């Protein structure tokens, strides 16, 4: 006798919420489609789709999260997919949310830390989603600072908390099994925040010298075991802002190291959450730096148009008030994006703006700690990359050589990248022997790092060698690289 397929259970939770919201089936489907467009998704749901959901069919992919967001906006309270009787948010969407409140931001980012510090290998395989860049960058640009981040202290006498960005107050999302709510815990001190900053400098130094894979997992565990308890501790407004700023910096670094090991979808999620933490900190310039980081990742992955948009949003977000070095950093990021698109005039214009901004900087100018790396060596590096992408090899070689002369030894990975740019420029100029010598030196250094980007730079150079594969210099290069194992 043939077995019948299991009968679906009608979704009474969804039915009750549809009635509460006053949606028709067609109206709900239309709102889900519209929200999908905001995230760059082309959805085609209709009233029949909603009827199927009510009968117990589970929508796929990111749709449960989108449906939950539709109801959250309508009813003015935070609802999860589970609250609607739907499967949990798909991994492709999780972590790309730009939280409505600081409390929700802590919930989202701490969940990301916990998943990453465990044996969740699939998290590191999530694909980069260009459409996922739109909403966070927009919300950061148009959003206003959170009115209150203090935790465990009484509310101000003059009134209650005002929801951020004009949204309805959010209630804490339903926690996963095994997740504990620490509640207001130990009071966070200035020493705690200083420790976070020192740890950030330590991991940044390791990343610069040895690659993102060297200590990335230790950084993520530190975030889970040390930073999360602080964020769930007790602190006033001023301390809270500094705490969120330090957490944003460490989270961006977790994203940067993930990017360096080619965990691009995970890196993207860390960057989005770092952007939200920076907003809670009230640190607009640092938010612009996170956007520039996102722009650099987009350039690396070949999404030049999105990279241009991110760099411009970063510039708009800080205006002309940022220090000259920060302005140079922002303009150089836009130049890199135009370069990868082959847009010569736009790239040149951005490089000129970056150079002029750098020239206007003065030795005594106050500079945020995260922008101190952007010096003449870094500016020359940006010029070298842009000219390489535009196939202007003479200029690329000149700037790459200057960068290598100025760059400190501790920035070993950056020096490797620049050396490959120089090798590519020499190859473009027909100087095959020099190109191969530089390439072999870079390949040697790449084997000493845990950096997928370093290996990819070398592979890109080797692809460019293919037309010359029968030349003695290229054969010698391949023998030297093969001997590295």
N, C-alpha and C positions, 0 to 999 in steps of 0.2 A: 504494500500500500504506500503510495507516494506521500511523503511528509509535506504538510502545508508550511509555507513560510511563517515565521513568527509574526503575530499580529501587533501592529504598532499601538502604543498607548496614546490616546489623545492628550495634547499638551494643554492642560487646564491652567497652568501658570501663565502661559502666553495669552490664552483667551481672556483671563481676568485682567491682564495689563492692557490688552487692546481695548477692552471695555472701559477701563479706568481712563485711558488716554483719549478715548472718543475717536479712535481711528476706524475707518473702514478698511477692509482687506486691501483694496486698491490704493487707499491713501498711505498705508504702511509701506506697501511695495514701492510706491513712488518716492517716499522719503528715504528708503534704503538705497535706491538707485541714485538719488541726488547726493547722499552722503558718500557713496562710492566714488562719484565723480570728483569730490573734494580730495579723495585719496588717489586719484588717477586711475580708478577702476571703471571699466565699462560693464555695468551690470544690467541685466534685462529681466528683472523680476516683475510679476504682475499679481493680480488678485488670486489667480490659481496657485501661484507659488506659496502665498500665505495660507491658503486652504490646506495645502500639503503639510506645511509646518504645524498647523493646528491639529492635523491628524497624526502627528508624531514623527514626520520626516525631519531629519536633521540637515539644515543647510550646511554647505561645505565652505572650506577655506576661511576667509576673514569675515564672512557674512554674519556669524553669531555676534562678533564684536561690534559690527556696524549696527545690527538690530538693537543691541543693548544701548549703544550711543544715541540712537534715535529716541528711545524711551527715556533715557537720562535727560536729554534736552527738553523733551515734552513735559515730563513729570517733575523736573527740578530736583531729582535725587539720583545719586549714583547707583546704577544697576549693572550687574554683570551678566554675562551670557547664562550662567547657572541660575540666576534669579528668574530668567525667562524660560527655564526648563530646556535650555539648549546646551550643547557641548561647549567646553571651555574654549576660550579664544585660541585660534590656531597660532602656532609659533611664528608664522610669517608676519603676523600683525603684532604680537605681543612685544612690548618694549618700544614701539614707535609712537605710543600715545604721549601727547603733551599735556601733562596733568592739570586739572583745574585748580588744585590747591597744593600747598607745600606738603600737607599730610599725605595726599594721594601720591605726590611725587616720591616721597620716601617709601611708600608701599611698593611702587612700581620698580624703583631702582634697586631696592633691597632684594626684591624677588629675583631680579636679574643677577645680582651678585651671588645669591644662594644657588641658583641654577648653574651658573658658570663655575663656581667653586666645587661643585659636585662632579659626578661622572656623566655629565650630560653632553656627550660628544656631538649629538645632533644639533645642539645650540650653536656650535662652532661651524656647522655646515649650512646654516641658514643663508640664503642668497641676499645680496644687496638689492634693495628695492628703490629705484630712482623716484617712483611716485611717493615714497614715504618721506621725501625731503620737503615736500610742499607745505603740508599743514604745520609741522613744528616751526619752520622758519617764518611762516606767516604769523602764527600765534605769538612767537617771540617778538616780531617786529611791531605788531599792533597792540600787544598786551601791555598792561601797566604792572608796576611792581606790586607784589603781594603786600597787603596792609599789615599783616601780622605773621611772624614766624615763631614767636616765643612759644615755649612749650612748658607746661607745668606751672607757669606764673599766672596770676589773675589777669583777666581781661582789663583793658583800660577802663577807667570810670566813665569816660565820656561816650561809651557806646560799645556795641557788639562788633564782632568781626564782620568785615565786608567781604563778600566772595570775590576772588581774583578774576580779572578780565570780564567782569559783568556777568559771570555765570552764577547759576544757583548753587547754594552750598552743597558740598559733596559729603556723603556719609562714607565711613570707611568701607572699602570693598571687602567682600567675603574672603577670608584667608584660606590658604591651602592647608591641607592636613599636615600637622606637625609644625605649623608656623605659630609661634607664640607672640602675644602682644605684651611687650615688656612694660608698657605704660610709662608714665613719668618716672624716670629712674634717677641715677646719680647726676648731680649737677655738673654740667660741662664747664671746665675752667679754661683760662687763657693758655695754660700749659698744655691742655689736651689739644687745642687747636694748633699750637706751635709744634706739637709732635706730629700732627697730620701733615703740616707743611714740610717738616724735616724728612718724613718718610717719602713724600712726593719728590723731593730733591734727590734722595737716594735712588729711587726707582728710575727717575729720569736719567740720572747719570749711567745707570746700568743699561738702560735702553739705548742711549746714544752710543755707548761703547761696544755693546755686545749683541744688540738686537732685541726686539720685543719678546721673543720666545724665551729669553734667559730667565726672567723673574716675573713674567706676567701672572702666572698662577698664584705666586706668593702675594702679589699686589691684590688680586681679587679676594683672596682669603683674608687679607688685612682689612679690606673694605667690609667684608661680611662680619668679621669677628670684632673689629675695633670701631669702624666708622658708623655702622648701623646702630650699635648701642648708644653712641653719642647722639645721633639724630633722634633717637627715641628717648633721650634723657631729658633733663630739665635745664632750660636756659632762657635768658631774657632776650630782648629784641637785638641789642647790639651784638651780643655773643652769638645769637642764632644766625645773624647775617654772616658773620665771619665763619661760623661752622659750615653753613651751606656753601660758602665760597670755597672752603678747603675741600669739601666733599665733591664739589663740581670739578675741581682741578684733578683730584685723584680719579674720578670717574672718566674724565676726558683722557687721562693717561691710560686707563684700562682699555678705552676704545682705541687709542693710538697703538698700544702694543698688540691689540687684537688685529688691527689693520696691518701691522707689520708681519704677522704670521698668516695673513691672507684669510682670516676669519671675518670677511667683509660685512656680512649681515649682522653679526654680533657687534662689530665695531660701530656700525651705523646706529644701533640701538643704544650703545653707551654714549655716543655723541648727542643723540636726542635727549637723553636723560641728563647729561651734563649741562646742556642748554637750559633745561628746566630748572635745575638746581642753581645755575647762575642767576636766573631770573628771581628765584626766591632770595638769593643773596643780595639782590639789588645791584649787581655788578654788570652793568651794560657793556663796558669794554671787554670783559672776559667772555660774555656771550658772543660778542663779535669774533673773538678768537676761536671759540668752538665752531662757529659757522665757517670760518676760514679753514679749520681742520677738516670739516665736512666737504668743503670745496676741494681741498687737496686730494681727498680720497676719491671724489668724483672724477677729478682729472686723471688720476692713476688708472681708474677703471674705464676711462674713455667717454665719460658722460660730460662733455665739455659745456654744453648749453646749461645743464643744471649747475655746473661749477661756477659759471659766470653769474647766474642768478643768486647763488649763495654768497658769493663775494660781494655783490652789490647790496644785498640785504644787510650784510655785516657793515658796510660803509654807511648805509642809511640809518642803521640802528644807533651809531655813535655820533654821526655828524662830524662837524669840524672840531669838536671839543677834545678829541683824543690826542695824546702826545704825537709828535711828528713821527717817531719811530713806528708807532702803531699804525699811523696812516700809511707809511711806506709798506708795512706788512700787508695791509688790506689791499692796496693797489697792486702789489706784486702777485697776490693770489689771483686777482682778476686777470693779470697779464698771463699767468700760467694757463688759465682756462682758455683765453683767446688763442694762446699759442697752440694748444692741442687741437683747436678747431681750425688752425691755419689762417686765422684772421690777422693779417700782418698789421694793418693800420690800427686796429683796436688794441692789439698786443703792444705795439710800439707806444701808443698814447698812454697806456697804463704803466708801462715801464718808465716813461718820462715822469709821470706823476709820482711814482714810487721814488725815483732818484731825487726829484726836487724836494719831496718830503724829508728824505734822509739828509739832504744837504742843509735843511732848515733846523735840524736837531742840534741841540747844544749839549756840551758835556755835563752841565749841571741839571739838565731836565730830569724831572721825576718820571720814573719809568716803572710800570708794573713788572713784577718778578718774571711773569711768563713771557714778556716781550724782550728780555735781555739777550736772548739768543740771536735776535735779529740785528746783526751788525753788518759791516761792510763785506765780510766773507759770505754771509747769507744772501745779501743783495746781489753780489756777483754770481752766486750759485743760481739765483732765480733768473738772472739775465742769461746765464749759460744754458739752462734748460729751455728757456723760451726760444733762443736763437737756434738751438738744436732742433726743436720741434718745427721751426719755420725753415729749416734747412739752410740757415745762414751760418755756415760752418766756420768761417774765419772769425766772426764775432763770438760764436759759441766757444771756440778754443781760447780766445783771449780772456773771456770772463771766467771760464772754468780754471784756467791757470792761475788767475788772480785769486780766485776763491781758495784754491789749494794752498797758495802761498800764505794766505791770511788765516785759514781755518785752524783752530786748536786741535791737537792730536786726540783729545777726548771725544771729539765728534767723529768717531771712526766710521760709522755708517754713512754719515753725510759726505765724508771725504771719499768713500767708495763710490757713492752715487755720482759725485762730481768727476771722479776719475773716469768712470764709464762714459759720462757726457763728453769728456775730453777725448777719450778713445774714439767715440763715434764721430766727433768733429774731425779728428785726424784722418779717419777713414774717409769721410766725405771730401776731404781735401786731397785724397789720393796718397796719403802718407801711411802706407800699409804696415811697414815695419814698426813704426812708432805706435800705431793703433793697436797692433797685436801685443806689443810689449805692455802697454797700459792695460789692455784687456786681461792679460794673463795675471798681472799683479792684482787686479780687481777680483778675478776668480779665486785666487789664493785667499784673499781677505774674506770673501763671501763664505768660504768653508769654515772660517773661524767664528762665524756669527750664527745666531739663530734668528734669521731674518729672511722671510720669503721674498720680501721686496728686493733684498740684495741679490738673491739668486735670480730673480726675474730681470733685474737690470742686466746681469751677465748674459742671460738667455737672449734678451733683446739684442745685445751686441753681437752675439753669435749668429743670430738670424741675418743680421746685416753683413756678416762675413760670407754668407753663402755664395754670392756671385764670384767670390775670389777663392773658392774652396781648393782649387788646384795650385794656388800660389805657395811657394815654399814657406813664407811667413805664417800663412794660415795653417799649413800642415804642422809646423813647429808649435804654433799656439795650441792646436788640438792635442798634440802629444803631451804638452806641459799640463794642460787641464786634466787629461785622462789620468795622468800620474798622481793627481790629487786624490783620486778615489771617489 
